[in-house]
Amino acid sequence: MIFLLGILNTMSSILTALGKNIKSYRKQLGMTQEDLAKRAGVNRSHLAMIENSRHNVLVETIERLAQALGVTAGDLLRKNDE
């Protein structure tokens, strides 16, 4: 049970870092959510949920967002403390 809680906490922190990083890179580029969603081929509301850590995301979607932002998937997944 403790192991599962650790996994859930790790997943939550990864999703939080992912959302914050996407939003940060997007704003640095002066892009709106609509702009990024169109470039990455995702729905704007889906992007909003990802940025707010309220939605799980496929690796394929992370790759498409990274490419649209001109960064790597690793950049999007990196926690600020690393």
C-alpha positions as CSV (number, residue, x, y, z in Angstrom):
1,M,0.0,0.0,0.0
2,I,2.8,2.4,0.9
3,F,4.5,1.5,-2.4
4,L,1.3,2.5,-4.4
5,L,1.1,5.8,-2.5
6,G,4.7,6.6,-3.4
7,I,3.9,5.9,-7.1
8,L,0.8,8.1,-7.0
9,N,2.8,10.9,-5.3
10,T,5.5,10.6,-8.0
11,M,3.0,10.7,-10.8
12,S,1.3,13.7,-9.3
13,S,4.6,15.6,-9.0
14,I,5.5,14.7,-12.6
15,L,2.1,15.9,-13.9
16,T,2.5,19.1,-11.8
17,A,6.0,19.7,-13.3
18,L,4.8,19.0,-16.8
19,G,1.9,21.4,-16.5
20,K,4.1,24.2,-15.1
21,N,6.8,23.7,-17.6
22,I,4.4,23.7,-20.6
23,K,2.8,26.9,-19.4
24,S,6.2,28.6,-18.7
25,Y,7.6,27.7,-22.1
26,R,4.4,28.7,-23.8
27,K,4.4,32.1,-22.1
28,Q,8.1,32.7,-22.9
29,L,7.2,32.3,-26.5
30,G,4.3,34.6,-26.2
31,M,1.8,31.9,-27.2
32,T,-1.8,31.5,-26.1
33,Q,-3.2,28.1,-25.2
34,E,-5.0,28.2,-28.5
35,D,-1.8,28.9,-30.4
36,L,0.0,26.0,-28.8
37,A,-2.9,23.6,-29.1
38,K,-3.1,24.3,-32.8
39,R,0.6,23.8,-33.3
40,A,0.6,20.6,-31.4
41,G,-2.7,19.2,-32.7
42,V,-4.4,19.0,-29.4
43,N,-7.7,20.4,-28.1
44,R,-7.3,23.7,-26.2
45,S,-9.4,22.4,-23.3
46,H,-7.2,19.3,-23.0
47,L,-4.1,21.5,-23.0
48,A,-5.6,23.7,-20.2
49,M,-6.3,20.5,-18.1
50,I,-2.7,19.4,-18.7
51,E,-1.3,22.8,-17.7
52,N,-3.4,22.7,-14.5
53,S,-2.3,19.1,-13.7
54,R,-5.9,17.8,-13.9
55,H,-5.4,15.3,-16.7
56,N,-3.2,12.4,-17.5
57,V,-1.3,12.7,-20.8
58,L,0.0,10.3,-23.4
59,V,3.7,10.3,-24.2
60,E,2.8,11.0,-27.8
61,T,1.1,14.2,-26.6
62,I,4.1,15.3,-24.6
63,E,6.3,14.8,-27.7
64,R,3.9,16.9,-29.8
65,L,3.8,19.7,-27.2
66,A,7.6,19.6,-26.9
67,Q,8.1,19.8,-30.6
68,A,5.6,22.7,-30.9
69,L,7.5,24.5,-28.1
70,G,10.9,23.8,-29.6
71,V,12.1,21.9,-26.5
72,T,12.6,18.2,-25.6
73,A,10.1,16.0,-23.8
74,G,12.7,15.8,-21.0
75,D,12.6,19.6,-20.7
76,L,8.9,19.4,-20.1
77,L,9.1,16.6,-17.5
78,R,12.0,18.2,-15.6
79,K,11.3,19.2,-12.1
80,N,12.5,22.6,-11.0
81,D,14.7,21.1,-8.2
82,E,16.8,19.2,-10.8
